[in-house]
Amino acid sequence: RWIKRKRADIDKLMEYFAKREETMNCKVQKYRVLVMGLLILSLMGLSGCGRQESTANVPKLKDPVGVDVDTAKVKKMNLSSVNSYSGEVVPDMVGVYFANSGQAGAVKVEIGDKVKKGQLLATLTGSESTVKDLQKELKSQIAENAETNTSSQSKIEQLNIELKAVQKQKKQAKKTKDKKNLGKQIVQKQEEIKTERLRLKLQKQTQKQYIGELKSDIANAKKTSKLNRLYSPVNGEVIAKNLAPGDFVTGGVSVITIADMDKTQIRTEYIGSSVLDRASGYQAVINGKKYKVTAQEQDISQMDVEMGNLPTSTYFDYEKDANVSVGDSVTLEFYNNATEDALVVPSNAVFKAKGEHYVYRMDGDAKKKVKVTLGTKTDAYTQIMSGLKEGDVVYVQD
């Protein structure tokens, strides 16, 4: 019966629309679809035979029923804005270089090799051969000097023998003329002996001077050789090598880079000196623990700044800890605009629309929109310069 009544109502509506078909021909079809849709929905809503349920308009709720609205009290606290930079723990990089210029000889390490402090890394050619040549010459000269001096000493001894023989002949001579001639020979032999002795003395002095010069040359060559030998100054790992046998090497230019695993530091993207100087303080967070840090000096000239030739990274020293290792991620926090007794609210209590900031102050169960002026802002808290007072309660969005 109910369906019949509904169909009668629909027939009346259709009759009404038919009368207006000439003026609203384009809308009829839409209304038909709408009416048929309503009919279908009405039929689907039936429960039981011929029974219909009453419906009521349900108002849209602003807040879930039975759920407390999140709020926070306006309070005072010391506040600083924080800028964060990502970084990582890296080993100290040590560039190793020759003191002298020359041609590379032996290169004893490759990238990735572990090295110990004092280990030989590379050499320049010529230094080793020079020392060996000088040492060989010294040995040969000492032997030659010994042979020459022995020969000179033998000659002096022979002259002494001859002198004694002449002196014996003179004693045995009976004629005055013979004695006179033998006397002249004795004087001659004595002069020869004196000459040979003086020659031997000067010879030894010359030899001593030359030997001294050779030894000095060897000492200098050893020093040069040491400068031409490259040793590792730390325990670590070779991470870069710009050196091969036969390459020309310029003294003072790094040819091998070693990562000192015993000395770590923090590396971040480049942070300008203006940012470093402006910060009231900064710290590093590594594995959830906070560390005091000190920025390493950045040697950048004004010309470099003007030309944009800036470093790619900034390095920081930190308090070492056994729980920190190379490769750990770091968050570097910079504190600025430190304010004491700042009036603050949670940052998620502040809304923005059309360039203005506002909060919802709670008046009982109602929310009252209040325009506010902001000061220092952090991720957690925002300073309120005007619009609220300490103790006010504000709505906090999820």
C-alpha positions as CSV (number, residue, x, y, z in Angstrom):
1,R,0.0,0.0,0.0
2,W,2.8,2.4,0.9
3,I,4.5,1.7,-2.5
4,K,1.2,2.4,-4.3
5,R,1.0,5.8,-2.4
6,K,4.5,6.6,-3.4
7,R,3.9,5.8,-7.0
8,A,0.8,8.0,-7.0
9,D,2.9,10.8,-5.6
10,I,5.5,10.3,-8.3
11,D,2.8,10.3,-11.0
12,K,1.6,13.6,-9.8
13,L,5.1,15.0,-9.9
14,M,5.6,13.7,-13.4
15,E,2.4,15.2,-14.5
16,Y,3.5,18.6,-13.1
17,F,6.8,18.4,-14.9
18,A,5.2,17.4,-18.2
19,K,3.2,20.6,-18.1
20,R,6.4,22.6,-17.9
21,E,8.2,20.6,-20.5
22,E,7.9,23.2,-23.1
23,T,9.8,25.8,-21.0
24,M,12.1,23.5,-19.1
25,N,12.6,20.8,-21.6
26,C,16.4,20.7,-20.8
27,K,15.8,20.2,-17.1
28,V,13.1,17.5,-17.2
29,Q,15.5,14.6,-17.7
30,K,17.6,15.7,-14.8
31,Y,14.6,15.9,-12.5
32,R,13.4,12.5,-13.7
33,V,16.8,11.0,-12.8
34,L,16.7,12.8,-9.5
35,V,13.2,11.6,-8.6
36,M,13.9,8.1,-9.7
37,G,17.0,8.2,-7.6
38,L,15.0,9.3,-4.6
39,L,12.6,6.6,-5.1
40,I,15.3,3.9,-5.3
41,L,16.9,5.3,-2.1
42,S,13.5,5.3,-0.4
43,L,12.9,1.7,-1.3
44,M,16.4,0.6,-0.2
45,G,15.8,2.2,3.1
46,L,12.7,0.2,3.9
47,S,12.9,-2.3,6.7
48,G,10.2,-4.9,6.8
49,C,7.0,-4.8,4.9
50,G,5.5,-1.4,4.6
51,R,7.6,0.0,7.6
52,Q,9.6,3.3,7.2
53,E,12.0,4.8,9.7
54,S,12.1,8.4,10.6
55,T,15.4,10.3,10.0
56,A,16.8,13.4,11.7
57,N,19.3,16.1,10.7
58,V,22.6,15.4,12.5
59,P,24.8,18.5,13.0
60,K,28.5,18.3,12.0
61,L,30.7,18.2,15.1
62,K,33.8,20.3,15.3
63,D,35.4,18.0,17.9
64,P,35.0,14.3,18.3
65,V,32.4,13.3,21.0
66,G,34.0,12.1,24.2
67,V,37.5,13.2,23.2
68,D,39.3,15.9,25.2
69,V,40.7,18.8,23.2
70,D,44.5,19.0,23.4
71,T,45.5,22.2,25.2
72,A,48.6,23.8,26.7
73,K,49.3,26.6,29.1
74,V,51.1,29.8,28.0
75,K,54.3,29.8,30.1
76,K,57.7,31.5,30.4
77,M,61.0,29.8,29.6
78,N,64.5,30.5,28.2
79,L,64.3,30.1,24.4
80,S,66.7,30.0,21.5
81,S,66.2,29.4,17.8
82,V,68.0,26.4,16.5
83,N,69.4,25.8,13.1
84,S,70.4,22.2,12.3
85,Y,73.1,20.8,9.9
86,S,73.6,17.2,9.0
87,G,77.1,15.8,9.1
88,E,79.1,12.7,9.8
89,V,82.1,11.5,11.8
90,V,85.2,11.2,9.6
91,P,88.9,10.5,10.2
92,D,91.5,13.2,10.2
93,M,93.0,13.5,6.7
94,V,96.8,13.8,6.7
95,G,98.5,14.9,3.5
96,V,102.0,13.5,3.1
97,Y,104.6,15.2,0.9
98,F,108.4,15.2,0.1
99,A,110.5,18.0,1.3
100,N,112.6,18.0,-1.9
101,S,111.6,18.0,-5.5
102,G,112.7,15.2,-7.8
103,Q,111.7,12.1,-9.7
104,A,109.6,9.5,-7.9
105,G,111.4,6.2,-7.5
106,A,109.8,3.4,-5.5
107,V,106.1,3.7,-4.4
108,K,105.4,1.1,-1.8
109,V,101.7,1.6,-1.0
110,E,98.3,1.5,-2.8
111,I,94.9,3.0,-2.0
112,G,93.2,1.0,0.8
113,D,96.5,-0.2,2.4
114,K,96.7,0.0,6.2
115,V,99.9,1.8,7.3
116,K,101.8,2.2,10.5
117,K,103.5,5.3,11.8
118,G,107.1,5.4,10.5
119,Q,106.4,3.1,7.6
120,L,108.2,3.9,4.3
121,L,105.7,5.0,1.7
122,A,107.8,6.2,-1.3
123,T,111.3,7.5,-2.4
124,L,112.8,9.8,-4.8
125,T,115.4,8.5,-7.2
126,G,119.2,9.2,-6.9
127,S,119.4,9.6,-3.1
128,E,120.3,6.0,-2.3
129,S,122.8,5.7,-5.1
130,T,124.6,8.9,-4.0
131,V,125.1,7.7,-0.5
132,K,126.3,4.3,-1.7
133,D,128.7,5.9,-4.2
134,L,130.2,8.2,-1.6
135,Q,130.6,5.3,0.9
136,K,132.3,3.2,-1.7
137,E,134.6,6.1,-2.6
138,L,135.5,6.6,1.1
139,K,136.4,3.0,1.5
140,S,138.6,3.0,-1.6
141,Q,140.3,6.3,-0.5
142,I,141.1,5.0,2.9
143,A,142.7,1.8,1.4
144,E,144.6,3.9,-1.1
145,N,145.9,6.3,1.6
146,A,147.1,3.4,3.7
147,E,149.0,2.0,0.7
148,T,150.5,5.3,-0.1
149,N,151.5,6.0,3.5
150,T,153.0,2.5,3.8
151,S,155.1,3.1,0.7
152,S,156.3,6.5,2.0
153,Q,157.2,5.0,5.4
154,S,159.1,2.2,3.7
155,K,161.1,4.8,1.7
156,I,162.0,6.7,4.8
157,E,163.1,3.4,6.5
158,Q,165.2,2.6,3.4
159,L,166.9,6.0,3.5
160,N,167.6,5.4,7.2
161,I,169.3,2.1,6.4
162,E,171.3,3.8,3.7
163,L,172.2,6.6,6.1
164,K,173.6,4.1,8.7
165,A,175.6,2.3,6.0
166,V,177.2,5.6,4.9
167,Q,177.9,6.5,8.5
168,K,179.6,3.2,9.0
169,Q,181.7,3.6,5.9
170,K,182.8,7.0,7.1
171,K,184.0,5.5,10.4
172,Q,185.9,2.9,8.6
173,A,187.4,5.3,6.1
174,K,191.1,6.2,6.7
175,K,191.6,8.8,4.1
176,T,190.5,12.4,4.7
177,K,189.2,12.7,1.2
178,D,187.0,9.7,1.6
179,K,185.7,10.8,4.9
180,K,184.9,14.2,3.4
181,N,182.9,12.6,0.5
182,L,181.1,10.2,2.9
183,G,180.2,13.2,5.1
184,K,178.5,14.9,2.2
185,Q,176.6,11.7,1.5
186,I,175.5,11.5,5.1
187,V,174.1,15.1,5.0
188,Q,172.4,14.4,1.7
189,K,170.7,11.3,3.1
190,Q,169.6,13.2,6.2
191,E,168.0,15.9,4.0
192,E,166.3,13.2,2.0
193,I,164.9,11.6,5.1
194,K,163.7,15.0,6.4
195,T,162.0,15.7,3.1
196,E,160.3,12.4,3.0
197,R,159.1,12.7,6.5
198,L,157.7,16.2,5.8
199,R,156.1,14.9,2.6
200,L,154.5,12.0,4.6
201,K,153.2,14.5,7.1
202,L,151.7,16.8,4.5
203,Q,150.3,13.7,2.7
204,K,148.5,12.5,5.8
205,Q,147.1,16.0,6.4
206,T,145.8,16.1,2.8
207,Q,144.4,12.6,3.2
208,K,142.7,13.5,6.5
209,Q,141.1,16.6,5.0
210,Y,139.8,14.7,2.0
211,I,138.5,11.9,4.1
212,G,136.7,14.5,6.3
213,E,135.1,16.0,3.2
214,L,133.9,12.6,2.0
215,K,132.4,11.9,5.4
216,S,130.7,15.3,5.4
217,D,129.3,14.6,1.9
218,I,128.0,11.2,3.1
219,A,126.3,12.8,6.1
220,N,124.7,15.4,3.9
221,A,123.7,12.8,1.4
222,K,122.1,10.8,4.1
223,K,120.1,13.9,5.2
224,T,119.1,14.4,1.6
225,S,118.3,10.7,1.3
226,K,116.1,11.0,4.4
227,L,114.2,14.0,2.9
228,N,113.8,11.9,-0.3
229,R,112.2,9.1,1.7
230,L,108.5,9.5,2.6
231,Y,107.3,8.0,5.8
232,S,103.8,7.7,7.3
233,P,103.3,10.2,10.2
234,V,100.3,8.3,11.6
235,N,98.6,4.9,11.9
236,G,95.8,4.9,9.3
237,E,94.6,4.0,5.8
238,V,95.8,5.3,2.4
239,I,92.7,6.9,0.8
240,A,94.4,8.9,-2.0
241,K,97.6,8.6,-4.0
242,N,98.8,11.0,-6.7
243,L,102.2,9.4,-7.3
244,A,103.7,6.7,-9.6
245,P,107.3,5.7,-10.3
246,G,108.9,8.1,-12.7
247,D,106.6,11.1,-11.9
248,F,108.2,14.4,-11.2
249,V,107.4,15.5,-7.6
250,T,107.3,19.1,-6.3
251,G,108.5,19.5,-2.8
252,G,105.8,20.5,-0.3
253,V,102.9,19.2,-2.5
254,S,100.9,16.4,-1.0
255,V,101.2,13.1,-3.0
256,I,99.6,10.6,-0.5
257,T,96.6,11.2,1.8
258,I,96.2,9.0,4.9
259,A,93.0,8.7,7.0
260,D,94.1,8.8,10.7
261,M,91.5,6.4,12.2
262,D,92.8,7.3,15.7
263,K,91.8,10.9,15.3
264,T,88.2,11.6,14.2
265,Q,86.4,14.9,13.5
266,I,83.0,16.0,12.4
267,R,82.4,17.1,8.8
268,T,79.3,19.1,7.6
269,E,78.4,21.1,4.5
270,Y,80.3,24.4,4.3
271,I,79.1,26.8,7.0
272,G,80.1,30.5,6.6
273,S,82.1,32.3,9.3
274,S,79.2,34.8,9.7
275,V,76.9,31.9,10.8
276,L,79.6,30.5,13.1
277,D,80.2,33.9,14.7
278,R,76.6,34.8,15.1
279,A,75.7,31.6,17.0
280,S,75.5,31.9,20.7
281,G,76.6,28.2,20.9
282,Y,76.5,24.9,19.1
283,Q,76.6,21.2,19.9
284,A,76.6,17.9,18.1
285,V,74.2,15.1,18.6
286,I,75.7,11.7,17.8
287,N,73.9,8.4,18.5
288,G,71.4,10.3,20.7
289,K,74.2,11.9,22.9
290,K,75.2,15.5,22.9
291,Y,78.8,16.7,22.5
292,K,80.5,20.1,22.8
293,V,82.2,21.0,19.5
294,T,84.7,23.6,18.3
295,A,84.8,24.8,14.8
296,Q,88.2,24.3,13.1
297,E,89.7,27.5,11.6
298,Q,88.8,28.1,8.0
299,D,91.6,29.8,6.0
300,I,89.6,31.7,3.4
301,S,90.7,35.0,2.0
302,Q,88.4,37.9,1.1
303,M,89.3,37.3,-2.6
304,D,88.1,33.7,-2.3
305,V,84.8,34.9,-0.8
306,E,84.3,37.5,-3.5
307,M,85.1,35.0,-6.3
308,G,83.0,32.3,-4.7
309,N,86.0,29.9,-4.2
310,L,84.6,28.5,-0.9
311,P,85.4,25.1,0.7
312,T,82.8,22.3,0.3
313,S,83.0,21.3,4.0
314,T,83.4,22.7,7.5
315,Y,85.1,20.6,10.2
316,F,84.6,20.5,13.9
317,D,86.5,19.0,16.8
318,Y,84.5,17.3,19.5
319,E,85.0,15.5,22.8
320,K,86.1,12.0,21.9
321,D,84.0,9.1,23.1
322,A,84.4,5.3,22.7
323,N,80.8,5.0,21.5
324,V,81.5,7.2,18.4
325,S,83.1,5.7,15.3
326,V,83.9,6.7,11.7
327,G,80.7,6.9,9.6
328,D,78.3,7.8,12.4
329,S,75.7,10.4,11.4
330,V,75.8,13.8,13.2
331,T,73.2,16.5,13.8
332,L,74.9,19.9,14.5
333,E,72.7,22.3,16.3
334,F,73.3,26.1,16.3
335,Y,71.6,28.3,18.9
336,N,70.7,31.8,18.0
337,N,68.6,34.7,19.5
338,A,68.8,33.5,23.1
339,T,65.9,35.0,25.0
340,E,65.3,34.7,28.8
341,D,61.8,34.4,30.3
342,A,60.2,34.3,26.9
343,L,56.4,33.9,26.9
344,V,55.9,30.8,24.8
345,V,53.3,28.3,23.4
346,P,53.8,25.0,21.6
347,S,54.7,25.8,18.0
348,N,51.7,23.6,16.8
349,A,49.3,26.0,18.7
350,V,50.1,28.8,16.2
351,F,48.1,29.1,13.0
352,K,48.7,31.4,10.0
353,A,46.2,32.9,7.5
354,K,46.5,35.9,5.2
355,G,49.9,36.8,6.5
356,E,48.7,37.0,10.2
357,H,49.3,34.6,13.0
358,Y,46.7,33.6,15.6
359,V,46.0,31.0,18.3
360,Y,42.7,29.7,19.8
361,R,42.5,30.7,23.4
362,M,40.2,28.4,25.4
363,D,37.3,30.2,27.1
364,G,35.7,27.3,29.0
365,D,34.8,24.8,26.3
366,A,34.8,27.4,23.5
367,K,37.8,28.4,21.4
368,K,38.4,32.1,20.8
369,K,40.5,33.2,17.9
370,V,43.2,35.6,19.1
371,K,45.7,37.4,16.9
372,V,49.3,37.2,18.2
373,T,52.7,38.6,17.4
374,L,55.6,36.2,17.2
375,G,59.2,36.4,18.3
376,T,61.8,33.6,18.4
377,K,60.6,30.3,16.9
378,T,61.9,26.8,17.3
379,D,60.5,23.4,16.3
380,A,59.0,22.9,19.7
381,Y,58.1,26.4,21.0
382,T,57.2,29.8,19.6
383,Q,57.7,33.1,21.5
384,I,54.5,35.3,21.8
385,M,55.2,39.0,21.9
386,S,51.6,40.1,22.2
387,G,48.0,38.7,22.4
388,L,48.4,36.3,25.3
389,K,49.5,36.4,28.9
390,E,51.1,33.8,31.1
391,G,48.6,31.2,32.3
392,D,46.3,31.4,29.3
393,V,45.2,28.0,27.9
394,V,45.5,27.6,24.1
395,Y,44.3,24.9,21.7
396,V,47.0,22.7,20.3
397,Q,46.5,20.9,17.0
398,D,47.6,17.4,16.5
